[in-house]
């Protein structure tokens, strides 16, 4: 069975970039039941959490009450991955767009 992966995307007031990132993740060829996208929102004021919920309802959205910064924001996502027993966690910046085979290639490399 393929490993479970948490893909963690940290965002702050970056709805346009975040939606493009999530759209590219929706095209991954890795089995959908083996990965989850976790958006960690650092207290955006541009409606990011609501827009992510409505456009990508399968996405886990964690809303921080304040902008805790890059490292602490990513740590929130990593803690989620650890608590929920994922085999791997992948940190992505919200302005990243990925190739469809990206996760399949990364997991294959990690498993060798």
N, C-alpha and C positions, 0 to 999 in steps of 0.2 A: 504494500500500500504506500502511496506517495505521502511524504511528510506534510503536516499542516503548517501553513505559513500565515503570519499576521503581517499585513502590509500597513505600516503606520505612516500617515500623512499629517504633518503638523501645518496648521494654517493660522493666519491672522489677517483679517480684512483682505483676503485674496480670492474672492469668490470666482472670478473669471478663470484664473489659473487653476484653482482647485477643481472646478468642474471639468476643465480640459484634461487634467491629470486623471480624474476618476473615469472619464470617458475612455481614456486609453487603457486603464486597468480593466474596464469592462470587456475589453477585447482580448484579454489574456487567453492563451490556449491551455494553460494549466487547468486541471479539473476544478471547477467552481466550488465544489463541496470541500476542497482541500485548502482553500485560502479565504481569508476575510480581510476586507479593507477597514481600517480603523482611522477615522479622521479625528485628530485632537485639535479642538478649536481653542485658541488662546484669547478668548473674550472678544471676538470680532464684533464690530458694530455695523457690519454691512449685510447682515442677514445670512451669513454663511451656513450656520447649522440648519436653519429651516430650509434653505435651498438644497442643501445636500440631502436632507431627509426626504424632500419631495421628489428630487430628480433621481436619486440612487437609494431607494428605501432599504435595500439589503445592507447598506453601509452602517457600521457602528460609528456613532458620533459621541465623542466625549467632550463636554463643554467645561473648560476651566473657568472659574469665576473671575479670574484676572489673567492678564498677560504675564505668564510666569517665565517667559523667555524661551530660547531655543532648546537649551539642554534640559531644563526641567519639563518643558512641554513634551519633548521626546521621551523622557523618563516616564511620564504618565502613560504613554502608549506602550512602552516596554513592560511596565508593570502589568498592564492589562494582558499583554501576550503571555507573560509568565504565569499569572494567576489562572488563565484559561488554558494552559497546557499546550501551547503551540510548540512545534519542533523548531521553527525558525521565526525570526522577526526581521523584517526589512524596513529600514527607514528611508522614506522618500520625501524630498522637498515638494511642496505643492505646485511648483512650476515645472515639474518633470512630466514628460510624456514618454511612455515606454513602448517598445516593440511588443507585438503579441506573444512572441516566444521568450521574452525576457525572464519570466519566473521559471519556466521550464529549464532554461539554460543555467540559471543561478543555482537552482536546486540540484541539477545534475552535477555541477561543479562541486557543490558542497558535499555531495554524497560520495564523491570519488576519493 
